Amino acid sequence: MAESPTSGTPQDAASQIVGDACGRDRRSRPIRVADAIKELMVERNLQRGDRLPSEAELIAHFGMSKGTIREGMRILETQGLIETRTGPGGGSFVGEVTADRAKALLANYFYFQDLSVADIYQLRRVLEPELAASLAGRLTEAQLARLESVVAQYSEPARSAEEERDQHVASLAFHRTLAEFSGNALLAFVVGFMARILTDLTVYRRLYDPPNRELREKGIVYQIDLIEALRKGEAERARVIMRAHMETAEALMQAQEAQVLRRFIAE
């Protein structure tokens, strides 16, 4: 006998969604169907590449129209949770939400939140020193060399505003790279995401213009010292260096932000 799409009966599933529509849940039916399908995926421990129930099975299970089921599936496909394949052997399969996709979607949300440099550094000052300490003595020579190659990208002063922008982006890539080396997926994601939105903020608001020589020079010193502490396995020193790096960068970036604002008002 074929396994039913979910552990409950079709009547139970349909009653839940219809009941929700009567006032307990103000979300649209397609959104509730999408959430129910996600619950199905969790209950059955479906992994990437596993086949989902067919459209006909989902229609029968939820007691919803073909249009509602398809809209719910489109929501999941947009989120990257499912993949639809056509042709022989086609159907709907469990997808994978990559870190880059998740960061992009989250960045869209924060785009409308009017974040400031201070907002971002409030978190960076707490998390990045702990990230640095946790990696002391654990990185391979190849990983340390990768960090050194990032620093080399901005070892010389920029000769134009465009080059200054690229150096800002590269200096933040140092922190994203460090986050990639973490064994804590949540910590790595949050630190990497903060570096990403600070990169976006820097570019959108042109915080790289005029050039900030002090920010670049002090940042390089901190990062080189940090790599040395990581290589030697000095966790507390790595924590102290990163904390000082964050505090200095925040002060200089806030000054840059204020200067850009003054220029905008003057214009």
N, C-alpha and C positions, 0 to 999 in steps of 0.2 A: 504494500500500500504506500502511495506517495505521501511524503511528509507534508503537512499543511503549512502554509506560509508563516503562521505564528502559532503560539501556544493556545491562544483563545479561540473561540468559535467566531465565524463570520458575523453572527448576530451580536456578539459581545463587542467586536471591533466597530461595527456600524453604529451600534447604540452609543458607544463612547463618543464617536465623532458627531453624530446627530445631536446627542445630549449636549456636547460642548457648544454646538451651534445655537442652542436654545438659551445661552446666556452665561454658561460657566466659563467659556473661552471665547474671546472676541477675535481671535485670529481667523483668517479665511480657511475654508475647507482644504484647499491644496496645501497650505502650510501645515495644517494638522496631519494630513496624510503623509507629507514628507517627514514629519517628526515621528509618526508611527512606523514608517519604513526604517528610519534610523534605529528605532527601538528593536525592530525585527533583526537588523544587522547585528546589534549588540547581543541579543538573546541567543542567536544562533552562532555567535562568534565567527561571523563571516570575515574573511580576510581579503586583501587586494586580489582581484582576479576571480573571486567566487561569483557564481551566477546568482542573480536575484530571481524571485518568482516572476513568472510571465505577467504580462499586462492583464490577461484574462483571469489569472489567479488572484491578482490584486483587486480587480473589479469585483470578483465574487466575494473575496474576503471582507472588503470594506463596504460593499454595497453602495459604491459611489459610481458616478458616470465615468465613461472613458475619458472625457475632457478633464475631469477633476484629477483622475489618476495620472494622466499625462502631464498636467501642470505641476503636480507634486513631484513627479520624476524630473521635470525640467529644473525645478528648484534645486534638487539634489545634484543634478548634473552641473548647474552653474556653480555650486559650492565645491565641486570637484569630488564629491563623495561617490558618484557613480559614473560609469562610462557606458555609452550605448554603441553597440557595433551592429552593422548591417550585414546582409548576405548570409551564406551558410554558416551555421554555428553562432549567428548573431544573437543579440538580446541585450539585457542590462546586466552590468557587472560592477562589483565593488571597485571603486577607484581609490586614489590616494591623494589626500590634500598635502601638498608639499609645503615646506616651511616658507618658501618664497611666495607661494600663492596666499598662504594665511597672512603673511606680513603685508602683502599688497592689499588684501581686503581690509585688514585692520587699519592700514594707513589711510584708506579712503574714509574711514570713520573719523579718525583724528584730524583729517584735513579740515573739517568744519568745526573743530573745537578750539581754534585760536590758541594753540600751545605756545608757550614761551620757552626761552632757553632755560629759565629757572625751573620750570615744570619738569623738563627732561632731566636736568642735572640733580634734581631732588632724588630721583631714583638712581641715577648713575653713581652718585656719591655713596649710596648704600650697597649696591650690588656689585659694582665692578671691583672694588678692593677685595671682596670675598671671592670673586671669580679668580682674580690673580693669585690669591693665597692658595686656593684649591689646586692650582695648576703647578705650583712650585715643585720642581724635582720630578714631574710626571711627563714632561714633554720630550719628544725625541729630538735628535739633532736636526732631522729634516723639518720638523715643525718649528723649531727655533730659527732655522735658516729661512723659513718662509716668512716669519715675522720680520727678520732682518731685511729681507728683500722688499717688504712693504715700506719700511722706514727709508730705504734707499731711494724711493720714488720722490721724496720731498726733502732730500738732503741739501739741495741747493735752493737759494732764494728764487721765487717766481719772477719771470720777466714780463708778465702781462696779467691782466685780470682773469683771463681764461685759464692760464696756467695756475694762478692762485686758487681758482675754483677747483681745479683738478687735484691740487695738493691737499686742499681741505677734505675732499672726498676720499683721497687715498689715506689720509691720517685717520679717518673714521673707519676705513676698511681694516686698519690694524686691530681695532676693537672687535669688529665683526669676526675677524679671523681668530682672535683669541677666544671668542665665544664658541666658535666651531669646535675647539679642542676640549670643551667641557664635557664631562660624562653625564652632567645633569641637563637633560633635554629642555626642561622648563627654564632653567637659568640661562642656558645658551640662547633660547628663543627670545627671552625678554631683553637680554643685553644686546643681541643682534638687532632686534627690532628698534630699540632706542637709538642705536647707531644709525639705523636706516632713516628714522624720522628726523634725526638731527641733520643728516645729510640732505634730506628734502628741504628742511627749514633753511639750511645754509644756502642752498641753490635758489629756492623760490624767493627768499628775501634778500638775496645778494649780500650775505653777511661776510663774504670773502673780499668785498670791495668797499673801502680801500684795503690793501694788503695789511695783514697784521703780523709783522716780522717776529714780534715777541712771542706770539702764540705758537708759531712754527718752531722757533728755536727752543723754547722751553719744553714743548711737546716732544721734540726729538730726544732731548736729554732724559726726560722721564722714561720714554719708551726704551731707550738703550739701557738705562739702569735697570728697568724692569726685566728685560730679557736676560741680563746678567744674573739677577736674583732668581729668576725662574730656572736658569741653567744650573745654578748652585744649590737649588732646593731650599732657598731661604724664604719660607712662607710669610713670616711676619714682615720681613723687609719688603717683599712684593706687595703686601697689603698697604704698608705705609707709603710706598712710592705711588701706587695707584690712587690712593686717597688724595695725596698731594697733587697728583696730575689732574684729578677731577676738580679739585677746589680751584686750582690755578686756571684751568681751562674755562670753568664756569665764570670766574671773574672777568677774564679777558673776552669771552664770548658775549657776556652781558654788556660790557663796554662797547663792543662792536655793534651789538643790537641797538643800543641807545644812539650811537653815532649814525647808523643807517636811518633810524627814526627821525633824528634831527634833520638829516639831509632831505628826507621825504617831505617833512613839514615845510622846509625852506623852499623846496621846489614847488 
